[in-house]
Amino acid sequence: MIGEALGMTPSGAFKAVERAMARQSAATDEQAEKLRRLEVVRLDRLLMGQWPRAKSGDEKAARVALQISKRRSELLGLDRKPRPEPEADNVTVIVGRQNLGATQIAAAMDETLQRYRTGRIDAEQAHHELEILKGQLKAAELSVLEDKLERIEAALDRRP
């Protein structure tokens, strides 16, 4: 529908939307990275203030230093498990096919959820795949409704 509205092919419209989303994501990522760096500097300064007392045996300062260190590790992702490599095969197969029915799309959604639950894809990849599948489901529903409407209109046209 986007392609038709813009006078583009469906694949051209899909690629244009993907490029726009990538640009927006890059800008957001850049802002987040700037804030992350600023927060790391602040945490480093706080830790430096607690470190001498923590090293000398001050238990309260040691607890504060550990909390700062934990927050810094969380912020930098040092404690995270490695993210699985995205599995694009399934979504590529689904996206490349035309005229999928609701049952096939629902099965693909279940497959995506199963891959997420087993750790084969991360939440970001699962969300991306589900958004694509949701769009395909809407398109399938519209196609069914358009077919029904055409049959009703044809039946009305045949009436005397």
HELIX and SHEET records of a PDB file:
HELIX    1   1 ILE A    2  LEU A    6  1                                   5    
HELIX    2   2 PRO A   10  LYS A   55  1                                  46    
HELIX    3   3 GLU A   59  LEU A   76  1                                  18    
HELIX    4   4 ASP A   89  GLY A   96  1                                   8    
HELIX    5   5 ALA A  102  ARG A  117  1                                  16    
HELIX    6   6 ALA A  123  ARG A  158  1                                  36    
END                                                                             
